[in-house]
Amino acid sequence: MDLPDAAATEAVGRALAPRLRAGDVVALFGDLGAGKTALARGVLAGLGLLGEAPSPSFAIVQPYAPPELRLPVAHVDLYRIEDPAEVEALALAEYRADGALLVEWPERLGASLWSDALRLHLAPLGAGRRLTWETPAPWEARWPPR
């Protein structure tokens, strides 16, 4: 799917939001500036966030919960994680138990990345980006939007 700009990338996130359920993981792959945070912001807006969603680059995990959103979500940025063992201290499984995870830089998880995660890949394409995906079985009826 070709996305000409940040607004189109956020729109894909908004389209993903109603399909998101507790227990879901959305893994956002792409280089710096590829649009991972824009897509995550679209999801958060689609779930009801009215204000600006800060990038979790420094906090690593930015949690959101009802009534701010219809579903608890943790927006995670693993860019600064150097060893997959460091991720255990973040307690991501606990966030996932009651809500969903939006994970930027999921490759930092190594083999620990959940096999049932929807894997969205963003790559530069001219002034915009191209979105491709890997759809595991739990997502087949939900993604891509039809």
Salt bridges, closest charged atoms under 4 A:
ASP2 OD1 - ARG130 NE 2.69
ASP24 OD2 - ARG142 NH1 2.62
GLU52 OE2 - ARG41 NE 3.36
GLU104 OE2 - HIS75 NE2 2.61
ASP116 OD2 - ARG96 NH2 2.50
GLU134 OE2 - HIS121 NE2 2.61
